[in-house]
Amino acid sequence: MQKKLTLTIDEQVYKGLHQVIGARRISRFIEDLVRPHVLRKGLREAYREMAADHAREAEALDWAEGTCGDVVDEER
């Protein structure tokens, strides 16, 4: 169920939201920003959700493997 909320913000912020986010996408943008701060998931559930994101996991693996070469040539 959704609820309507009225916010008061600075005019420049409002104009910036319209320019960057788009007029019909502001509510979703704000909800996505606020959600993690007010609805805390269990850590286990959050990790499970992240692991299910295969594109994100592939990107993370590429990044991690790419950094391995950074330390090979370092003197000890």
PDB file of N, CA, C, O and CB in Angstrom:
ATOM      1  N   MET A   1       0.841  -1.178   0.000  1.00  0.00           N
ATOM      2  CA  MET A   1       0.000   0.000   0.000  1.00  0.00           C
ATOM      3  C   MET A   1       0.886   1.240   0.000  1.00  0.00           C
ATOM      4  O   MET A   1       1.855   1.311   0.756  1.00  0.00           O
ATOM      5  CB  MET A   1      -0.957  -0.001   1.216  1.00  0.00           C
ATOM      6  N   GLN A   2       0.568   2.188  -0.819  1.00  0.00           N
ATOM      7  CA  GLN A   2       1.322   3.426  -0.877  1.00  0.00           C
ATOM      8  C   GLN A   2       0.589   4.528  -0.132  1.00  0.00           C
ATOM      9  O   GLN A   2      -0.639   4.530  -0.037  1.00  0.00           O
ATOM     10  CB  GLN A   2       1.573   3.836  -2.327  1.00  0.00           C
ATOM     11  N   LYS A   3       1.363   5.461   0.392  1.00  0.00           N
ATOM     12  CA  LYS A   3       0.831   6.641   1.067  1.00  0.00           C
ATOM     13  C   LYS A   3       1.384   7.868   0.376  1.00  0.00           C
ATOM     14  O   LYS A   3       2.509   7.854  -0.124  1.00  0.00           O
ATOM     15  CB  LYS A   3       1.186   6.645   2.584  1.00  0.00           C
ATOM     16  N   LYS A   4       0.600   8.920   0.347  1.00  0.00           N
ATOM     17  CA  LYS A   4       1.036  10.189  -0.230  1.00  0.00           C
ATOM     18  C   LYS A   4       1.705  11.015   0.854  1.00  0.00           C
ATOM     19  O   LYS A   4       1.229  11.070   1.988  1.00  0.00           O
ATOM     20  CB  LYS A   4      -0.156  10.963  -0.860  1.00  0.00           C
ATOM     21  N   LEU A   5       2.808  11.657   0.500  1.00  0.00           N
ATOM     22  CA  LEU A   5       3.585  12.455   1.430  1.00  0.00           C
ATOM     23  C   LEU A   5       3.897  13.799   0.778  1.00  0.00           C
ATOM     24  O   LEU A   5       4.310  13.848  -0.381  1.00  0.00           O
ATOM     25  CB  LEU A   5       4.891  11.718   1.848  1.00  0.00           C
ATOM     26  N   THR A   6       3.704  14.874   1.509  1.00  0.00           N
ATOM     27  CA  THR A   6       4.028  16.204   1.008  1.00  0.00           C
ATOM     28  C   THR A   6       5.324  16.663   1.654  1.00  0.00           C
ATOM     29  O   THR A   6       5.443  16.660   2.879  1.00  0.00           O
ATOM     30  CB  THR A   6       2.876  17.211   1.292  1.00  0.00           C
ATOM     31  N   LEU A   7       6.294  17.056   0.845  1.00  0.00           N
ATOM     32  CA  LEU A   7       7.592  17.524   1.322  1.00  0.00           C
ATOM     33  C   LEU A   7       7.791  18.974   0.926  1.00  0.00           C
ATOM     34  O   LEU A   7       7.288  19.418  -0.106  1.00  0.00           O
ATOM     35  CB  LEU A   7       8.733  16.651   0.765  1.00  0.00           C
ATOM     36  N   THR A   8       8.506  19.691   1.725  1.00  0.00           N
ATOM     37  CA  THR A   8       8.882  21.056   1.391  1.00  0.00           C
ATOM     38  C   THR A   8      10.397  21.083   1.218  1.00  0.00           C
ATOM     39  O   THR A   8      11.142  20.751   2.140  1.00  0.00           O
ATOM     40  CB  THR A   8       8.409  22.073   2.492  1.00  0.00           C
ATOM     41  N   ILE A   9      10.844  21.483   0.029  1.00  0.00           N
ATOM     42  CA  ILE A   9      12.283  21.530  -0.250  1.00  0.00           C
ATOM     43  C   ILE A   9      12.624  22.845  -0.949  1.00  0.00           C
ATOM     44  O   ILE A   9      11.750  23.538  -1.470  1.00  0.00           O
ATOM     45  CB  ILE A   9      12.721  20.316  -1.124  1.00  0.00           C
ATOM     46  N   ASP A  10      13.890  23.160  -0.945  1.00  0.00           N
ATOM     47  CA  ASP A  10      14.397  24.363  -1.590  1.00  0.00           C
ATOM     48  C   ASP A  10      14.062  24.344  -3.088  1.00  0.00           C
ATOM     49  O   ASP A  10      14.077  23.286  -3.717  1.00  0.00           O
ATOM     50  CB  ASP A  10      15.923  24.488  -1.376  1.00  0.00           C
ATOM     51  N   GLU A  11      13.770  25.485  -3.635  1.00  0.00           N
ATOM     52  CA  GLU A  11      13.382  25.587  -5.038  1.00  0.00           C
ATOM     53  C   GLU A  11      14.470  25.083  -5.975  1.00  0.00           C
ATOM     54  O   GLU A  11      14.172  24.429  -6.975  1.00  0.00           O
ATOM     55  CB  GLU A  11      13.040  27.018  -5.379  1.00  0.00           C
ATOM     56  N   GLN A  12      15.729  25.379  -5.663  1.00  0.00           N
ATOM     57  CA  GLN A  12      16.822  24.915  -6.520  1.00  0.00           C
ATOM     58  C   GLN A  12      16.934  23.390  -6.497  1.00  0.00           C
ATOM     59  O   GLN A  12      17.217  22.771  -7.523  1.00  0.00           O
ATOM     60  CB  GLN A  12      18.150  25.546  -6.078  1.00  0.00           C
ATOM     61  N   VAL A  13      16.715  22.791  -5.338  1.00  0.00           N
ATOM     62  CA  VAL A  13      16.728  21.328  -5.234  1.00  0.00           C
ATOM     63  C   VAL A  13      15.591  20.742  -6.067  1.00  0.00           C
ATOM     64  O   VAL A  13      15.772  19.746  -6.767  1.00  0.00           O
ATOM     65  CB  VAL A  13      16.604  20.875  -3.750  1.00  0.00           C
ATOM     66  N   TYR A  14      14.439  21.358  -5.988  1.00  0.00           N
ATOM     67  CA  TYR A  14      13.279  20.911  -6.767  1.00  0.00           C
ATOM     68  C   TYR A  14      13.577  20.956  -8.264  1.00  0.00           C
ATOM     69  O   TYR A  14      13.308  20.000  -8.991  1.00  0.00           O
ATOM     70  CB  TYR A  14      12.049  21.780  -6.446  1.00  0.00           C
ATOM     71  N   LYS A  15      14.132  22.074  -8.711  1.00  0.00           N
ATOM     72  CA  LYS A  15      14.472  22.199 -10.137  1.00  0.00           C
ATOM     73  C   LYS A  15      15.529  21.173 -10.530  1.00  0.00           C
ATOM     74  O   LYS A  15      15.461  20.596 -11.615  1.00  0.00           O
ATOM     75  CB  LYS A  15      14.975  23.627 -10.454  1.00  0.00           C
ATOM     76  N   GLY A  16      16.505  20.943  -9.652  1.00  0.00           N
ATOM     77  CA  GLY A  16      17.531  19.947  -9.929  1.00  0.00           C
ATOM     78  C   GLY A  16      16.963  18.544 -10.035  1.00  0.00           C
ATOM     79  O   GLY A  16      17.378  17.768 -10.896  1.00  0.00           O
ATOM     80  N   LEU A  17      16.024  18.215  -9.173  1.00  0.00           N
ATOM     81  CA  LEU A  17      15.375  16.905  -9.254  1.00  0.00           C
ATOM     82  C   LEU A  17      14.672  16.730 -10.595  1.00  0.00           C
ATOM     83  O   LEU A  17      14.773  15.675 -11.221  1.00  0.00           O
ATOM     84  CB  LEU A  17      14.371  16.729  -8.103  1.00  0.00           C
ATOM     85  N   HIS A  18      13.965  17.758 -11.031  1.00  0.00           N
ATOM     86  CA  HIS A  18      13.279  17.686 -12.322  1.00  0.00           C
ATOM     87  C   HIS A  18      14.266  17.521 -13.464  1.00  0.00           C
ATOM     88  O   HIS A  18      14.022  16.742 -14.386  1.00  0.00           O
ATOM     89  CB  HIS A  18      12.432  18.933 -12.546  1.00  0.00           C
ATOM     90  N   GLN A  19      15.371  18.239 -13.414  1.00  0.00           N
ATOM     91  CA  GLN A  19      16.343  18.172 -14.506  1.00  0.00           C
ATOM     92  C   GLN A  19      17.097  16.841 -14.528  1.00  0.00           C
ATOM     93  O   GLN A  19      17.283  16.245 -15.588  1.00  0.00           O
ATOM     94  CB  GLN A  19      17.333  19.321 -14.391  1.00  0.00           C
ATOM     95  N   VAL A  20      17.521  16.388 -13.370  1.00  0.00           N
ATOM     96  CA  VAL A  20      18.368  15.194 -13.301  1.00  0.00           C
ATOM     97  C   VAL A  20      17.557  13.901 -13.262  1.00  0.00           C
ATOM     98  O   VAL A  20      17.880  12.950 -13.974  1.00  0.00           O
ATOM     99  CB  VAL A  20      19.261  15.267 -12.080  1.00  0.00           C
ATOM    100  N   ILE A  21      16.522  13.855 -12.451  1.00  0.00           N
ATOM    101  CA  ILE A  21      15.758  12.632 -12.233  1.00  0.00           C
ATOM    102  C   ILE A  21      14.581  12.527 -13.187  1.00  0.00           C
ATOM    103  O   ILE A  21      14.275  11.441 -13.682  1.00  0.00           O
ATOM    104  CB  ILE A  21      15.268  12.569 -10.802  1.00  0.00           C
ATOM    105  N   GLY A  22      13.927  13.632 -13.444  1.00  0.00           N
ATOM    106  CA  GLY A  22      12.738  13.618 -14.294  1.00  0.00           C
ATOM    107  C   GLY A  22      11.487  13.757 -13.449  1.00  0.00           C
ATOM    108  O   GLY A  22      11.417  13.229 -12.339  1.00  0.00           O
ATOM    109  N   ALA A  23      10.514  14.457 -13.964  1.00  0.00           N
ATOM    110  CA  ALA A  23       9.318  14.812 -13.202  1.00  0.00           C
ATOM    111  C   ALA A  23       8.561  13.600 -12.665  1.00  0.00           C
ATOM    112  O   ALA A  23       8.071  13.647 -11.537  1.00  0.00           O
ATOM    113  CB  ALA A  23       8.400  15.630 -14.060  1.00  0.00           C
ATOM    114  N   ARG A  24       8.450  12.551 -13.409  1.00  0.00           N
ATOM    115  CA  ARG A  24       7.633  11.400 -13.007  1.00  0.00           C
ATOM    116  C   ARG A  24       8.427  10.341 -12.240  1.00  0.00           C
ATOM    117  O   ARG A  24       7.897   9.271 -11.940  1.00  0.00           O
ATOM    118  CB  ARG A  24       7.006  10.768 -14.231  1.00  0.00           C
ATOM    119  N   ARG A  25       9.690  10.627 -11.919  1.00  0.00           N
ATOM    120  CA  ARG A  25      10.518   9.632 -11.258  1.00  0.00           C
ATOM    121  C   ARG A  25      11.026  10.068  -9.889  1.00  0.00           C
ATOM    122  O   ARG A  25      11.773   9.328  -9.250  1.00  0.00           O
ATOM    123  CB  ARG A  25      11.676   9.295 -12.127  1.00  0.00           C
ATOM    124  N   ILE A  26      10.641  11.238  -9.431  1.00  0.00           N
ATOM    125  CA  ILE A  26      11.162  11.799  -8.180  1.00  0.00           C
ATOM    126  C   ILE A  26      10.730  10.974  -6.969  1.00  0.00           C
ATOM    127  O   ILE A  26      11.548  10.713  -6.087  1.00  0.00           O
ATOM    128  CB  ILE A  26      10.694  13.246  -8.014  1.00  0.00           C
ATOM    129  N   SER A  27       9.483  10.564  -6.908  1.00  0.00           N
ATOM    130  CA  SER A  27       9.010   9.790  -5.753  1.00  0.00           C
ATOM    131  C   SER A  27       9.812   8.502  -5.586  1.00  0.00           C
ATOM    132  O   SER A  27      10.236   8.167  -4.480  1.00  0.00           O
ATOM    133  CB  SER A  27       7.517   9.460  -5.904  1.00  0.00           C
ATOM    134  N   ARG A  28      10.013   7.794  -6.673  1.00  0.00           N
ATOM    135  CA  ARG A  28      10.772   6.534  -6.622  1.00  0.00           C
ATOM    136  C   ARG A  28      12.216   6.790  -6.214  1.00  0.00           C
ATOM    137  O   ARG A  28      12.782   6.037  -5.422  1.00  0.00           O
ATOM    138  CB  ARG A  28      10.731   5.818  -7.987  1.00  0.00           C
ATOM    139  N   PHE A  29      12.808   7.844  -6.746  1.00  0.00           N
ATOM    140  CA  PHE A  29      14.180   8.210  -6.416  1.00  0.00           C
ATOM    141  C   PHE A  29      14.328   8.458  -4.916  1.00  0.00           C
ATOM    142  O   PHE A  29      15.246   7.938  -4.282  1.00  0.00           O
ATOM    143  CB  PHE A  29      14.608   9.454  -7.207  1.00  0.00           C
ATOM    144  N   ILE A  30      13.428   9.248  -4.359  1.00  0.00           N
ATOM    145  CA  ILE A  30      13.480   9.570  -2.925  1.00  0.00           C
ATOM    146  C   ILE A  30      13.232   8.313  -2.093  1.00  0.00           C
ATOM    147  O   ILE A  30      13.906   8.095  -1.087  1.00  0.00           O
ATOM    148  CB  ILE A  30      12.436  10.665  -2.569  1.00  0.00           C
ATOM    149  N   GLU A  31      12.275   7.488  -2.505  1.00  0.00           N
ATOM    150  CA  GLU A  31      12.004   6.258  -1.762  1.00  0.00           C
ATOM    151  C   GLU A  31      13.226   5.341  -1.754  1.00  0.00           C
ATOM    152  O   GLU A  31      13.553   4.755  -0.722  1.00  0.00           O
ATOM    153  CB  GLU A  31      10.799   5.526  -2.365  1.00  0.00           C
ATOM    154  N   ASP A  32      13.898   5.212  -2.890  1.00  0.00           N
ATOM    155  CA  ASP A  32      15.099   4.368  -2.962  1.00  0.00           C
ATOM    156  C   ASP A  32      16.211   4.891  -2.055  1.00  0.00           C
ATOM    157  O   ASP A  32      16.966   4.105  -1.483  1.00  0.00           O
ATOM    158  CB  ASP A  32      15.604   4.287  -4.405  1.00  0.00           C
ATOM    159  N   LEU A  33      16.315   6.212  -1.922  1.00  0.00           N
ATOM    160  CA  LEU A  33      17.321   6.795  -1.036  1.00  0.00           C
ATOM    161  C   LEU A  33      17.000   6.576   0.433  1.00  0.00           C
ATOM    162  O   LEU A  33      17.892   6.301   1.235  1.00  0.00           O
ATOM    163  CB  LEU A  33      17.455   8.272  -1.309  1.00  0.00           C
ATOM    164  N   VAL A  34      15.744   6.696   0.781  1.00  0.00           N
ATOM    165  CA  VAL A  34      15.319   6.649   2.179  1.00  0.00           C
ATOM    166  C   VAL A  34      15.180   5.217   2.696  1.00  0.00           C
ATOM    167  O   VAL A  34      15.485   4.948   3.858  1.00  0.00           O
ATOM    168  CB  VAL A  34      13.998   7.383   2.343  1.00  0.00           C
ATOM    169  N   ARG A  35      14.729   4.311   1.858  1.00  0.00           N
ATOM    170  CA  ARG A  35      14.394   2.946   2.266  1.00  0.00           C
ATOM    171  C   ARG A  35      15.463   2.279   3.128  1.00  0.00           C
ATOM    172  O   ARG A  35      15.112   1.755   4.186  1.00  0.00           O
ATOM    173  CB  ARG A  35      14.153   2.108   1.053  1.00  0.00           C
ATOM    174  N   PRO A  36      16.743   2.262   2.751  1.00  0.00           N
ATOM    175  CA  PRO A  36      17.720   1.553   3.582  1.00  0.00           C
ATOM    176  C   PRO A  36      17.900   2.156   4.974  1.00  0.00           C
ATOM    177  O   PRO A  36      18.374   1.479   5.886  1.00  0.00           O
ATOM    178  CB  PRO A  36      19.044   1.531   2.883  1.00  0.00           C
ATOM    179  N   HIS A  37      17.531   3.403   5.139  1.00  0.00           N
ATOM    180  CA  HIS A  37      17.696   4.066   6.433  1.00  0.00           C
ATOM    181  C   HIS A  37      16.536   3.816   7.392  1.00  0.00           C
ATOM    182  O   HIS A  37      16.675   3.984   8.603  1.00  0.00           O
ATOM    183  CB  HIS A  37      17.858   5.545   6.225  1.00  0.00           C
ATOM    184  N   VAL A  38      15.416   3.422   6.852  1.00  0.00           N
ATOM    185  CA  VAL A  38      14.258   3.236   7.716  1.00  0.00           C
ATOM    186  C   VAL A  38      13.754   1.795   7.759  1.00  0.00           C
ATOM    187  O   VAL A  38      13.034   1.424   8.686  1.00  0.00           O
ATOM    188  CB  VAL A  38      13.152   4.133   7.266  1.00  0.00           C
ATOM    189  N   LEU A  39      14.116   0.989   6.787  1.00  0.00           N
ATOM    190  CA  LEU A  39      13.722  -0.425   6.760  1.00  0.00           C
ATOM    191  C   LEU A  39      14.988  -1.274   6.737  1.00  0.00           C
ATOM    192  O   LEU A  39      15.530  -1.564   5.671  1.00  0.00           O
ATOM    193  CB  LEU A  39      12.808  -0.745   5.519  1.00  0.00           C
ATOM    194  N   ARG A  40      15.441  -1.657   7.887  1.00  0.00           N
ATOM    195  CA  ARG A  40      16.682  -2.418   7.993  1.00  0.00           C
ATOM    196  C   ARG A  40      16.410  -3.899   7.757  1.00  0.00           C
ATOM    197  O   ARG A  40      15.599  -4.515   8.449  1.00  0.00           O
ATOM    198  CB  ARG A  40      17.337  -2.204   9.373  1.00  0.00           C
ATOM    199  N   LYS A  41      17.094  -4.453   6.779  1.00  0.00           N
ATOM    200  CA  LYS A  41      17.018  -5.888   6.540  1.00  0.00           C
ATOM    201  C   LYS A  41      18.045  -6.568   7.419  1.00  0.00           C
ATOM    202  O   LYS A  41      19.000  -5.947   7.886  1.00  0.00           O
ATOM    203  CB  LYS A  41      17.250  -6.231   5.040  1.00  0.00           C
ATOM    204  N   GLY A  42      17.836  -7.833   7.634  1.00  0.00           N
ATOM    205  CA  GLY A  42      18.843  -8.605   8.323  1.00  0.00           C
ATOM    206  C   GLY A  42      20.081  -8.698   7.444  1.00  0.00           C
ATOM    207  O   GLY A  42      19.968  -8.746   6.220  1.00  0.00           O
ATOM    208  N   LEU A  43      21.243  -8.725   8.044  1.00  0.00           N
ATOM    209  CA  LEU A  43      22.489  -8.758   7.290  1.00  0.00           C
ATOM    210  C   LEU A  43      22.549  -9.989   6.388  1.00  0.00           C
ATOM    211  O   LEU A  43      22.994  -9.902   5.244  1.00  0.00           O
ATOM    212  CB  LEU A  43      23.687  -8.740   8.241  1.00  0.00           C
ATOM    213  N   ARG A  44      22.112 -11.108   6.891  1.00  0.00           N
ATOM    214  CA  ARG A  44      22.135 -12.339   6.097  1.00  0.00           C
ATOM    215  C   ARG A  44      21.268 -12.197   4.848  1.00  0.00           C
ATOM    216  O   ARG A  44      21.676 -12.593   3.756  1.00  0.00           O
ATOM    217  CB  ARG A  44      21.654 -13.533   6.942  1.00  0.00           C
ATOM    218  N   GLU A  45      20.085 -11.639   5.010  1.00  0.00           N
ATOM    219  CA  GLU A  45      19.171 -11.443   3.883  1.00  0.00           C
ATOM    220  C   GLU A  45      19.764 -10.470   2.862  1.00  0.00           C
ATOM    221  O   GLU A  45      19.639 -10.674   1.654  1.00  0.00           O
ATOM    222  CB  GLU A  45      17.809 -10.925   4.379  1.00  0.00           C
ATOM    223  N   ALA A  46      20.398  -9.428   3.349  1.00  0.00           N
ATOM    224  CA  ALA A  46      21.005  -8.445   2.451  1.00  0.00           C
ATOM    225  C   ALA A  46      22.130  -9.075   1.636  1.00  0.00           C
ATOM    226  O   ALA A  46      22.235  -8.829   0.434  1.00  0.00           O
ATOM    227  CB  ALA A  46      21.538  -7.245   3.249  1.00  0.00           C
ATOM    228  N   TYR A  47      22.984  -9.895   2.284  1.00  0.00           N
ATOM    229  CA  TYR A  47      24.055 -10.577   1.549  1.00  0.00           C
ATOM    230  C   TYR A  47      23.483 -11.575   0.543  1.00  0.00           C
ATOM    231  O   TYR A  47      24.011 -11.707  -0.561  1.00  0.00           O
ATOM    232  CB  TYR A  47      25.002 -11.299   2.525  1.00  0.00           C
ATOM    233  N   ARG A  48      22.422 -12.269   0.906  1.00  0.00           N
ATOM    234  CA  ARG A  48      21.791 -13.214  -0.004  1.00  0.00           C
ATOM    235  C   ARG A  48      21.264 -12.487  -1.238  1.00  0.00           C
ATOM    236  O   ARG A  48      21.410 -12.964  -2.363  1.00  0.00           O
ATOM    237  CB  ARG A  48      20.652 -13.970   0.705  1.00  0.00           C
ATOM    238  N   GLU A  49      20.656 -11.337  -1.015  1.00  0.00           N
ATOM    239  CA  GLU A  49      20.125 -10.544  -2.120  1.00  0.00           C
ATOM    240  C   GLU A  49      21.250 -10.040  -3.028  1.00  0.00           C
ATOM    241  O   GLU A  49      21.122 -10.065  -4.253  1.00  0.00           O
ATOM    242  CB  GLU A  49      19.311  -9.360  -1.580  1.00  0.00           C
ATOM    243  N   MET A  50      22.346  -9.587  -2.428  1.00  0.00           N
ATOM    244  CA  MET A  50      23.487  -9.128  -3.219  1.00  0.00           C
ATOM    245  C   MET A  50      24.080 -10.277  -4.034  1.00  0.00           C
ATOM    246  O   MET A  50      24.425 -10.088  -5.201  1.00  0.00           O
ATOM    247  CB  MET A  50      24.563  -8.516  -2.305  1.00  0.00           C
ATOM    248  N   ALA A  51      24.202 -11.449  -3.444  1.00  0.00           N
ATOM    249  CA  ALA A  51      24.776 -12.604  -4.134  1.00  0.00           C
ATOM    250  C   ALA A  51      23.903 -13.049  -5.298  1.00  0.00           C
ATOM    251  O   ALA A  51      24.408 -13.603  -6.274  1.00  0.00           O
ATOM    252  CB  ALA A  51      24.970 -13.760  -3.161  1.00  0.00           C
ATOM    253  N   ALA A  52      22.612 -12.815  -5.206  1.00  0.00           N
ATOM    254  CA  ALA A  52      21.695 -13.198  -6.277  1.00  0.00           C
ATOM    255  C   ALA A  52      21.808 -12.269  -7.484  1.00  0.00           C
ATOM    256  O   ALA A  52      21.313 -12.595  -8.563  1.00  0.00           O
ATOM    257  CB  ALA A  52      20.265 -13.204  -5.760  1.00  0.00           C
ATOM    258  N   ASP A  53      22.446 -11.129  -7.315  1.00  0.00           N
ATOM    259  CA  ASP A  53      22.643 -10.178  -8.406  1.00  0.00           C
ATOM    260  C   ASP A  53      23.897 -10.607  -9.172  1.00  0.00           C
ATOM    261  O   ASP A  53      25.008 -10.190  -8.843  1.00  0.00           O
ATOM    262  CB  ASP A  53      22.774  -8.695  -7.867  1.00  0.00           C
ATOM    263  N   HIS A  54      23.710 -11.441 -10.191  1.00  0.00           N
ATOM    264  CA  HIS A  54      24.832 -12.052 -10.889  1.00  0.00           C
ATOM    265  C   HIS A  54      25.709 -11.035 -11.623  1.00  0.00           C
ATOM    266  O   HIS A  54      26.927 -11.203 -11.686  1.00  0.00           O
ATOM    267  CB  HIS A  54      24.321 -13.072 -11.865  1.00  0.00           C
ATOM    268  N   ALA A  55      25.111  -9.999 -12.171  1.00  0.00           N
ATOM    269  CA  ALA A  55      25.898  -8.969 -12.867  1.00  0.00           C
ATOM    270  C   ALA A  55      26.801  -8.246 -11.869  1.00  0.00           C
ATOM    271  O   ALA A  55      27.967  -7.985 -12.162  1.00  0.00           O
ATOM    272  CB  ALA A  55      24.964  -7.951 -13.592  1.00  0.00           C
ATOM    273  N   ARG A  56      26.268  -7.926 -10.699  1.00  0.00           N
ATOM    274  CA  ARG A  56      27.064  -7.254  -9.662  1.00  0.00           C
ATOM    275  C   ARG A  56      28.180  -8.154  -9.168  1.00  0.00           C
ATOM    276  O   ARG A  56      29.305  -7.696  -8.969  1.00  0.00           O
ATOM    277  CB  ARG A  56      26.176  -6.832  -8.486  1.00  0.00           C
ATOM    278  N   GLU A  57      27.880  -9.426  -8.970  1.00  0.00           N
ATOM    279  CA  GLU A  57      28.896 -10.370  -8.499  1.00  0.00           C
ATOM    280  C   GLU A  57      30.011 -10.539  -9.526  1.00  0.00           C
ATOM    281  O   GLU A  57      31.183 -10.615  -9.156  1.00  0.00           O
ATOM    282  CB  GLU A  57      28.258 -11.729  -8.190  1.00  0.00           C
ATOM    283  N   ALA A  58      29.662 -10.597 -10.809  1.00  0.00           N
ATOM    284  CA  ALA A  58      30.671 -10.723 -11.864  1.00  0.00           C
ATOM    285  C   ALA A  58      31.573  -9.490 -11.898  1.00  0.00           C
ATOM    286  O   ALA A  58      32.788  -9.605 -12.058  1.00  0.00           O
ATOM    287  CB  ALA A  58      29.996 -10.926 -13.235  1.00  0.00           C
ATOM    288  N   GLU A  59      30.977  -8.324 -11.749  1.00  0.00           N
ATOM    289  CA  GLU A  59      31.750  -7.077 -11.715  1.00  0.00           C
ATOM    290  C   GLU A  59      32.679  -7.047 -10.503  1.00  0.00           C
ATOM    291  O   GLU A  59      33.832  -6.632 -10.615  1.00  0.00           O
ATOM    292  CB  GLU A  59      30.807  -5.858 -11.689  1.00  0.00           C
ATOM    293  N   ALA A  60      32.185  -7.480  -9.358  1.00  0.00           N
ATOM    294  CA  ALA A  60      33.006  -7.509  -8.143  1.00  0.00           C
ATOM    295  C   ALA A  60      34.162  -8.488  -8.290  1.00  0.00           C
ATOM    296  O   ALA A  60      35.275  -8.201  -7.849  1.00  0.00           O
ATOM    297  CB  ALA A  60      32.152  -7.884  -6.925  1.00  0.00           C
ATOM    298  N   LEU A  61      33.913  -9.644  -8.906  1.00  0.00           N
ATOM    299  CA  LEU A  61      34.972 -10.630  -9.116  1.00  0.00           C
ATOM    300  C   LEU A  61      36.037 -10.093 -10.065  1.00  0.00           C
ATOM    301  O   LEU A  61      37.233 -10.251  -9.816  1.00  0.00           O
ATOM    302  CB  LEU A  61      34.386 -11.937  -9.665  1.00  0.00           C
ATOM    303  N   ASP A  62      35.607  -9.464 -11.145  1.00  0.00           N
ATOM    304  CA  ASP A  62      36.567  -8.854 -12.079  1.00  0.00           C
ATOM    305  C   ASP A  62      37.432  -7.819 -11.376  1.00  0.00           C
ATOM    306  O   ASP A  62      38.643  -7.766 -11.588  1.00  0.00           O
ATOM    307  CB  ASP A  62      35.832  -8.204 -13.263  1.00  0.00           C
ATOM    308  N   TRP A  63      36.813  -7.000 -10.545  1.00  0.00           N
ATOM    309  CA  TRP A  63      37.552  -5.975  -9.812  1.00  0.00           C
ATOM    310  C   TRP A  63      38.556  -6.620  -8.861  1.00  0.00           C
ATOM    311  O   TRP A  63      39.717  -6.215  -8.812  1.00  0.00           O
ATOM    312  CB  TRP A  63      36.586  -5.063  -9.034  1.00  0.00           C
ATOM    313  N   ALA A  64      38.111  -7.618  -8.109  1.00  0.00           N
ATOM    314  CA  ALA A  64      38.986  -8.272  -7.133  1.00  0.00           C
ATOM    315  C   ALA A  64      40.162  -8.948  -7.818  1.00  0.00           C
ATOM    316  O   ALA A  64      41.297  -8.838  -7.354  1.00  0.00           O
ATOM    317  CB  ALA A  64      38.200  -9.296  -6.312  1.00  0.00           C
ATOM    318  N   GLU A  65      39.904  -9.646  -8.918  1.00  0.00           N
ATOM    319  CA  GLU A  65      40.989 -10.313  -9.638  1.00  0.00           C
ATOM    320  C   GLU A  65      41.928  -9.297 -10.275  1.00  0.00           C
ATOM    321  O   GLU A  65      43.127  -9.548 -10.398  1.00  0.00           O
ATOM    322  CB  GLU A  65      40.424 -11.248 -10.710  1.00  0.00           C
ATOM    323  N   GLY A  66      41.393  -8.166 -10.675  1.00  0.00           N
ATOM    324  CA  GLY A  66      42.218  -7.120 -11.269  1.00  0.00           C
ATOM    325  C   GLY A  66      43.172  -6.479 -10.280  1.00  0.00           C
ATOM    326  O   GLY A  66      44.213  -5.956 -10.680  1.00  0.00           O
ATOM    327  N   THR A  67      42.839  -6.509  -8.999  1.00  0.00           N
ATOM    328  CA  THR A  67      43.709  -5.900  -7.995  1.00  0.00           C
ATOM    329  C   THR A  67      44.815  -6.842  -7.531  1.00  0.00           C
ATOM    330  O   THR A  67      45.777  -6.395  -6.906  1.00  0.00           O
ATOM    331  CB  THR A  67      42.889  -5.458  -6.806  1.00  0.00           C
ATOM    332  N   CYS A  68      44.697  -8.127  -7.823  1.00  0.00           N
ATOM    333  CA  CYS A  68      45.725  -9.084  -7.385  1.00  0.00           C
ATOM    334  C   CYS A  68      47.097  -8.740  -7.954  1.00  0.00           C
ATOM    335  O   CYS A  68      48.110  -8.884  -7.270  1.00  0.00           O
ATOM    336  CB  CYS A  68      45.336 -10.505  -7.799  1.00  0.00           C
ATOM    337  N   GLY A  69      47.127  -8.294  -9.186  1.00  0.00           N
ATOM    338  CA  GLY A  69      48.393  -7.937  -9.804  1.00  0.00           C
ATOM    339  C   GLY A  69      49.032  -6.709  -9.194  1.00  0.00           C
ATOM    340  O   GLY A  69      50.234  -6.500  -9.352  1.00  0.00           O
ATOM    341  N   ASP A  70      48.265  -5.898  -8.509  1.00  0.00           N
ATOM    342  CA  ASP A  70      48.793  -4.671  -7.919  1.00  0.00           C
ATOM    343  C   ASP A  70      49.823  -4.950  -6.816  1.00  0.00           C
ATOM    344  O   ASP A  70      50.729  -4.144  -6.606  1.00  0.00           O
ATOM    345  CB  ASP A  70      47.652  -3.837  -7.358  1.00  0.00           C
ATOM    346  N   VAL A  71      49.701  -6.041  -6.134  1.00  0.00           N
ATOM    347  CA  VAL A  71      50.592  -6.314  -5.002  1.00  0.00           C
ATOM    348  C   VAL A  71      51.709  -7.293  -5.346  1.00  0.00           C
ATOM    349  O   VAL A  71      52.616  -7.485  -4.537  1.00  0.00           O
ATOM    350  CB  VAL A  71      49.794  -6.857  -3.842  1.00  0.00           C
ATOM    351  N   VAL A  72      51.671  -7.914  -6.516  1.00  0.00           N
ATOM    352  CA  VAL A  72      52.672  -8.909  -6.877  1.00  0.00           C
ATOM    353  C   VAL A  72      54.068  -8.309  -6.923  1.00  0.00           C
ATOM    354  O   VAL A  72      55.025  -8.942  -6.479  1.00  0.00           O
ATOM    355  CB  VAL A  72      52.332  -9.533  -8.218  1.00  0.00           C
ATOM    356  N   ASP A  73      54.197  -7.111  -7.445  1.00  0.00           N
ATOM    357  CA  ASP A  73      55.515  -6.498  -7.618  1.00  0.00           C
ATOM    358  C   ASP A  73      55.979  -5.674  -6.434  1.00  0.00           C
ATOM    359  O   ASP A  73      57.067  -5.101  -6.483  1.00  0.00           O
ATOM    360  CB  ASP A  73      55.508  -5.639  -8.822  1.00  0.00           C
ATOM    361  N   GLU A  74      55.186  -5.595  -5.363  1.00  0.00           N
ATOM    362  CA  GLU A  74      55.588  -4.805  -4.211  1.00  0.00           C
ATOM    363  C   GLU A  74      56.707  -5.481  -3.453  1.00  0.00           C
ATOM    364  O   GLU A  74      56.721  -6.702  -3.292  1.00  0.00           O
ATOM    365  CB  GLU A  74      54.409  -4.566  -3.293  1.00  0.00           C
ATOM    366  N   GLU A  75      57.658  -4.665  -2.981  1.00  0.00           N
ATOM    367  CA  GLU A  75      58.734  -5.193  -2.155  1.00  0.00           C
ATOM    368  C   GLU A  75      58.216  -5.456  -0.764  1.00  0.00           C
ATOM    369  O   GLU A  75      57.328  -4.757  -0.274  1.00  0.00           O
ATOM    370  CB  GLU A  75      59.927  -4.230  -2.112  1.00  0.00           C
ATOM    371  N   ARG A  76      58.771  -6.459  -0.136  1.00  0.00           N
ATOM    372  CA  ARG A  76      58.346  -6.787   1.232  1.00  0.00           C
ATOM    373  C   ARG A  76      59.335  -6.285   2.221  1.00  0.00           C
ATOM    374  O   ARG A  76      59.150  -6.466   3.424  1.00  0.00           O
ATOM    375  CB  ARG A  76      58.159  -8.278   1.411  1.00  0.00           C
TER     376      ARG A  76
END
